[in-house]
Amino acid sequence: MWRTTASLAAYVRAEVRHPMADGTPGQANTMGDALLFGPMAALANPVLLVAEGR
C-alpha cells in the first residue's frame, strides 16, 4: 500500500511486474540498491490527482 495526496504528487501510476527469475516476488518494499524487481509486465497511464475545494 502506498498513500499520497494531491499536494504531494500531481499524478500516480500503477506498475505491474513479473516475479524475479528465481520465482520470488522481489523486495518491492525496500529502497536503495536492494530494490529488486522482475521484468515489467504493465504500466498504467497517469492518474491525475486534484485537490478538492481549491
Backbone as a chain_set.jsonl record, in Angstrom:
{"seq": "MWRTTASLAAYVRAEVRHPMADGTPGQANTMGDALLFGPMAALANPVLLVAEGR", "coords": {"N": [[0.838, -1.166, 0.0], [0.473, 2.234, -0.752], [0.395, 5.614, 0.051], [-0.657, 8.907, -0.83], [-1.118, 12.43, -1.468], [-2.842, 15.012, -3.309], [-1.441, 17.324, -2.878], [1.128, 16.458, -2.575], [1.8, 14.967, -4.82], [1.358, 15.214, -8.308], [0.376, 13.28, -9.983], [-0.198, 9.694, -10.16], [1.017, 6.396, -10.955], [0.345, 3.016, -11.793], [2.299, 0.119, -11.56], [3.009, -3.037, -12.814], [4.707, -6.028, -12.235], [6.491, -8.964, -13.341], [7.346, -12.012, -11.541], [10.659, -12.417, -10.101], [13.516, -13.984, -11.727], [14.158, -16.215, -10.194], [11.722, -16.95, -9.199], [10.769, -15.647, -6.953], [8.974, -12.848, -5.435], [10.524, -10.573, -5.22], [11.903, -7.571, -3.692], [9.928, -5.45, -3.095], [9.27, -3.601, -1.183], [11.44, -2.183, -0.251], [14.05, 0.321, -0.303], [16.618, 1.878, -2.29], [19.805, 0.372, -3.159], [19.049, -2.273, -2.798], [16.669, -2.634, -4.038], [14.874, -4.733, -5.822], [13.34, -6.044, -8.644], [11.251, -8.031, -10.806], [10.919, -8.438, -14.415], [9.134, -5.814, -16.163], [5.603, -5.921, -16.549], [3.334, -4.413, -17.041], [2.336, -0.962, -17.33], [0.491, 1.603, -16.032], [-1.457, 4.302, -17.421], [-0.999, 7.759, -16.451], [-2.685, 8.735, -13.469], [-4.339, 11.499, -12.687], [-4.111, 13.658, -9.897], [-6.185, 15.723, -8.04], [-6.753, 18.367, -5.847], [-9.588, 18.759, -3.827], [-11.961, 21.459, -3.547], [-10.417, 23.729, -4.029]], "CA": [[0.0, 0.0, 0.0], [1.203, 3.496, -0.812], [-0.545, 6.723, 0.17], [-0.174, 10.24, -1.163], [-2.173, 13.423, -1.628], [-2.632, 15.892, -4.456], [-0.439, 18.338, -2.526], [2.459, 15.838, -2.64], [2.051, 14.383, -6.142], [0.402, 15.642, -9.317], [-0.215, 12.081, -10.566], [0.36, 8.404, -9.767], [0.93, 5.355, -11.976], [0.459, 1.644, -11.29], [3.285, -0.672, -12.291], [2.88, -4.466, -12.538], [5.932, -6.722, -12.638], [6.558, -10.414, -13.233], [8.275, -12.445, -10.492], [12.074, -12.471, -10.497], [13.896, -15.224, -12.421], [14.163, -17.341, -9.246], [10.348, -17.198, -8.787], [10.378, -14.827, -5.806], [8.382, -11.579, -5.846], [11.474, -9.473, -5.095], [11.841, -6.774, -2.47], [9.228, -4.248, -3.53], [9.05, -2.666, -0.084], [12.703, -1.605, 0.204], [14.556, 1.41, -1.13], [18.062, 1.902, -2.458], [20.428, -0.641, -4.013], [18.406, -3.574, -2.601], [15.382, -2.628, -4.731], [14.956, -5.743, -6.874], [12.066, -6.394, -9.249], [11.279, -8.807, -12.035], [10.663, -7.616, -15.593], [7.864, -5.102, -16.177], [4.516, -6.537, -17.301], [2.394, -3.366, -17.458], [2.458, 0.347, -16.702], [-0.757, 2.33, -16.258], [-1.41, 5.736, -17.748], [-1.055, 8.568, -15.229], [-3.96, 9.104, -12.852], [-4.112, 12.852, -12.177], [-4.658, 13.938, -8.576], [-6.645, 17.111, -7.917], [-7.256, 18.688, -4.518], [-10.975, 19.253, -3.825], [-12.239, 22.705, -2.842], [-9.391, 24.77, -4.221]], "C": [[0.89, 1.239, 0.0], [0.178, 4.608, -0.776], [0.133, 8.028, -0.208], [-1.369, 11.173, -1.224], [-1.852, 14.272, -2.848], [-1.611, 16.979, -4.145], [0.984, 17.778, -2.604], [2.806, 15.297, -4.021], [0.973, 14.847, -7.113], [-0.298, 14.448, -9.963], [0.444, 10.839, -9.97], [0.212, 7.452, -10.949], [1.041, 4.011, -11.28], [1.435, 0.882, -12.185], [3.13, -2.126, -11.857], [4.124, -5.157, -13.061], [5.774, -8.221, -12.477], [7.437, -10.772, -12.04], [9.713, -12.409, -11.021], [12.377, -13.832, -11.107], [13.876, -16.431, -11.486], [12.758, -17.646, -8.708], [9.876, -16.388, -7.599], [9.788, -13.503, -6.276], [9.359, -10.412, -5.817], [11.265, -8.717, -3.804], [11.196, -5.438, -2.787], [9.022, -3.227, -2.423], [10.336, -2.085, 0.484], [13.131, -0.504, -0.756], [16.067, 1.271, -1.254], [18.557, 0.779, -3.358], [19.754, -1.998, -3.908], [17.073, -3.674, -3.329], [15.46, -3.554, -5.942], [13.556, -6.101, -7.347], [12.292, -7.32, -10.418], [10.993, -7.892, -13.21], [9.261, -6.993, -15.567], [6.851, -5.824, -17.058], [3.564, -5.478, -17.83], [2.682, -2.081, -16.692], [1.203, 1.134, -17.053], [-0.484, 3.749, -16.741], [-1.465, 6.522, -16.454], [-2.495, 8.805, -14.777], [-3.712, 10.451, -12.177], [-4.803, 13.024, -10.833], [-4.994, 15.418, -8.489], [-7.185, 17.309, -6.513], [-8.668, 19.249, -4.628], [-11.074, 20.571, -3.097], [-11.187, 23.777, -2.98], [-9.68, 25.574, -5.425]], "O": [[1.924, 1.28, 0.667], [-0.815, 4.553, -1.502], [1.319, 8.235, 0.05], [-2.509, 10.741, -1.049], [-0.731, 14.253, -3.355], [-0.978, 17.505, -5.06], [1.943, 18.545, -2.69], [3.984, 15.179, -4.358], [-0.207, 14.868, -6.763], [-1.428, 14.572, -10.436], [1.507, 10.922, -9.354], [-0.613, 7.672, -11.835], [1.755, 3.881, -10.285], [1.394, 0.994, -13.411], [3.122, -2.416, -10.66], [4.552, -4.912, -14.189], [5.037, -8.699, -11.614], [8.199, -9.929, -11.568], [9.944, -12.374, -12.23], [11.558, -14.746, -11.005], [13.609, -17.549, -11.926], [12.612, -18.514, -7.846], [8.694, -16.431, -7.261], [10.064, -13.071, -7.395], [9.043, -9.348, -6.349], [10.534, -9.167, -2.922], [11.86, -4.402, -2.747], [8.636, -2.092, -2.701], [10.329, -1.546, 1.591], [12.634, -0.411, -1.878], [16.713, 0.627, -0.428], [17.821, 0.292, -4.217], [19.865, -2.806, -4.829], [16.408, -4.707, -3.245], [16.043, -3.198, -6.966], [12.687, -6.424, -6.538], [13.395, -7.39, -10.962], [10.838, -6.685, -13.024], [8.324, -7.574, -15.019], [7.173, -6.28, -18.156], [3.04, -5.612, -18.936], [3.194, -2.101, -15.573], [0.885, 1.312, -18.229], [0.583, 4.313, -16.498], [-1.936, 5.999, -15.445], [-3.392, 9.042, -15.586], [-2.96, 10.532, -11.205], [-5.94, 12.59, -10.65], [-4.17, 16.268, -8.828], [-7.988, 16.507, -6.037], [-8.914, 20.133, -5.449], [-10.351, 20.794, -2.126], [-11.08, 24.652, -2.121], [-8.929, 26.495, -5.747]]}, "num_chains": 1, "name": "protein.A"}
